[in-house]
Amino acid sequence: MSSDRKPVHLAVYDTLADWETGHTTAYLARGGYEIRTVGASGDPVKSVKSVGGLRIQPDLALDELRPEDSALLILPGADLWAVTSAATAAGSDDLAPFARKAREFLDADVPVAAICGATAGLAREGLLDDRAHTSAVSFYLADTGYKGGEHYVDTDAVTDADGKLITAGPTEPVAFAREVFGLLGVYEGEVLDAWYRLFHDSDAEAYAVLEAAGQ
């Protein structure tokens, strides 16, 4: 890993969707970024189980994570994000602390990338009220009661105008990765486009571009 690069932090919690961040973390690591997993605060930090049954022992607790020590916070989808606004108001949203940490990151001008159900968590936190964003479908976020409907973009993945927030729906892990790579400069220009075409479209010609670029 390049010594001048801060690590990327991946939030992990029970029922996280395994497939949504795999392309992102794998190619960030190949690009020289250390990936550190972050679990809910507690002593000790408890292991979590993904929706696919993988057991993950977090590297650190959420309350230990400081924006100034990170290049990016990634929030994957999970069944636990699917709570109603009424339940959230009652304090039963177990993942709300991760959305609050995302606010802390954005307030510090450190980027956040959220996919699938994590976008609903950000909506409930008010982080999508005035930023361009996307998700699975517009009414999924509307059900949270958030105020950002006019900023919803019906596309695969979105980076907001400030370049600090990436959002995507559950069926777009490759587009999600593309936005992250572009934001962090892992791939750029025709190489970034070729990476996306290879993994999203199975475009054989794209492989030659990556091969020529030494990727």
C-alpha positions in Angstrom: 0.0 0.0 0.0 1.2 3.5 -0.8 2.3 5.1 2.5 0.7 8.4 1.7 -2.8 6.9 1.2 -5.3 6.8 4.0 -7.3 3.5 4.3 -10.8 3.1 3.0 -13.3 2.0 5.7 -16.0 -0.5 5.0 -18.9 -0.6 7.5 -20.0 -4.1 8.4 -23.1 -5.2 10.2 -25.4 -8.2 10.4 -27.2 -9.0 7.1 -24.9 -6.9 5.0 -25.2 -7.7 1.3 -22.0 -9.5 0.3 -22.2 -8.8 -3.5 -22.7 -5.0 -3.4 -19.2 -3.9 -2.5 -17.0 -6.8 -3.7 -15.8 -5.2 -6.9 -15.2 -1.9 -5.1 -13.0 -3.3 -2.3 -11.1 -5.8 -4.4 -10.0 -3.2 -6.9 -9.3 -0.5 -4.3 -7.0 -3.0 -2.7 -5.3 -3.8 -6.0 -5.0 0.0 -6.5 -3.0 0.4 -3.3 -5.7 1.1 -0.7 -5.9 -0.7 2.6 -9.5 -1.8 3.4 -10.4 -1.7 7.1 -13.8 -3.0 8.4 -15.8 -1.0 10.9 -18.3 -2.6 13.2 -20.8 -1.2 15.7 -19.3 0.2 18.9 -18.9 -2.1 21.8 -16.3 -3.8 24.0 -15.3 -6.1 22.5 -16.3 -5.4 18.9 -18.6 -8.2 17.9 -18.3 -10.2 14.7 -21.1 -9.8 12.2 -22.7 -12.2 9.7 -23.5 -11.2 6.2 -26.6 -12.2 4.4 -24.6 -14.9 2.6 -23.4 -16.4 5.9 -19.9 -15.0 5.9 -18.6 -14.2 9.4 -16.6 -10.9 9.6 -14.5 -9.7 12.6 -14.4 -5.9 12.3 -11.0 -4.2 12.5 -12.3 -1.4 14.7 -15.4 0.0 16.3 -17.4 2.8 14.9 -16.7 5.2 17.8 -12.9 4.8 17.0 -13.3 5.9 13.4 -12.3 9.5 12.7 -12.9 11.1 9.3 -9.4 12.6 9.2 -8.0 9.0 9.3 -9.9 7.8 6.3 -10.1 8.3 2.5 -13.7 7.0 2.2 -16.5 5.4 4.2 -18.4 2.7 2.4 -21.9 1.7 3.6 -23.3 -1.5 2.0 -26.9 -2.5 2.0 -28.3 -4.8 4.6 -31.7 -6.1 5.7 -31.3 -4.1 8.9 -31.6 -0.8 7.0 -35.2 -1.7 6.1 -36.9 -0.1 9.1 -39.8 2.3 9.0 -39.5 6.0 9.8 -41.8 5.4 12.8 -39.4 2.7 14.1 -36.5 5.1 13.6 -38.3 7.7 15.6 -38.8 5.2 18.4 -35.0 4.6 18.4 -35.1 1.0 17.0 -32.9 1.6 14.0 -29.7 -0.4 14.9 -27.8 1.1 12.0 -28.6 4.8 12.6 -25.1 5.3 14.2 -23.6 4.4 10.8 -25.7 7.1 9.1 -24.6 9.6 11.8 -21.0 8.7 11.2 -21.6 9.4 7.5 -22.8 12.9 8.5 -19.6 13.3 10.4 -17.6 12.4 7.4 -19.5 14.7 5.0 -19.2 17.6 7.5 -15.5 17.0 7.5 -15.4 16.9 3.6 -14.4 13.2 3.6 -16.4 11.2 1.0 -19.1 8.6 1.7 -20.3 5.9 -0.7 -23.7 4.2 0.1 -25.5 1.5 -1.9 -28.9 -0.2 -1.6 -30.5 0.1 1.8 -27.8 2.3 3.1 -29.3 5.1 0.9 -32.4 4.9 3.0 -30.3 5.3 6.2 -28.8 8.4 4.7 -32.2 9.7 3.7 -33.6 9.3 7.2 -30.5 11.1 8.5 -31.3 14.1 6.2 -28.2 13.7 4.1 -30.0 13.4 0.8 -32.3 16.3 1.2 -30.1 18.7 -0.8 -27.7 16.4 -2.7 -28.1 14.6 -6.0 -28.6 10.9 -5.3 -30.1 7.6 -6.4 -31.3 4.3 -4.9 -33.3 1.3 -6.0 -36.3 3.4 -7.0 -37.5 6.8 -6.0 -40.5 5.6 -3.9 -38.2 3.5 -1.8 -36.6 6.7 -0.4 -39.9 8.5 -0.4 -41.2 6.0 2.2 -38.5 7.3 4.6 -40.3 10.7 4.7 -37.2 12.5 3.5 -37.3 15.9 1.8 -34.9 15.2 -1.1 -37.2 13.8 -3.8 -36.5 16.6 -6.2 -32.8 15.7 -6.2 -33.4 12.0 -7.0 -31.7 10.9 -10.3 -33.0 7.8 -12.0 -29.7 6.2 -13.1 -27.3 3.5 -12.0 -25.1 5.4 -9.7 -24.6 9.1 -8.8 -21.8 11.2 -7.4 -23.1 14.5 -6.1 -21.9 17.9 -7.3 -19.5 18.3 -4.5 -17.9 15.0 -5.3 -18.3 13.8 -1.7 -21.3 11.4 -1.8 -21.8 8.4 -4.0 -25.1 6.5 -4.1 -26.3 3.5 -6.0 -29.1 0.9 -6.1 -28.8 -2.8 -5.2 -28.5 -4.0 -8.8 -25.6 -1.7 -9.6 -22.4 -2.9 -7.8 -20.2 -2.3 -10.9 -21.5 1.2 -11.5 -21.0 1.8 -7.7 -17.4 0.7 -8.0 -16.9 2.9 -11.1 -18.0 6.0 -9.2 -15.7 5.2 -6.3 -12.7 4.5 -8.6 -13.3 7.8 -10.4 -13.6 9.7 -7.1 -10.4 8.3 -5.7 -8.5 8.3 -8.9 -7.9 4.6 -9.0 -8.8 4.5 -12.7 -9.5 7.5 -14.9 -10.6 8.3 -18.5 -10.7 5.5 -21.0 -9.2 3.0 -18.5 -12.1 3.7 -16.0 -14.6 3.3 -18.9 -12.9 0.1 -20.0 -13.0 -1.4 -16.5 -16.8 -0.7 -16.4 -17.4 -2.1 -19.9 -15.5 -5.3 -19.0 -17.3 -6.0 -15.8 -20.7 -4.6 -16.6 -21.0 -5.5 -20.3 -18.5 -8.4 -20.7 -16.9 -6.3 -23.5 -13.9 -8.3 -24.7 -12.4 -5.2 -26.3 -12.3 -3.5 -23.0 -9.9 -6.1 -21.7 -7.3 -5.0 -24.2 -7.5 -1.4 -23.0 -6.9 -2.6 -19.4 -4.0 -4.9 -20.5 -2.3 -2.0 -22.4 -2.7 0.2 -19.3 -1.0 -2.5 -17.2 -4.1 -3.0 -15.0 
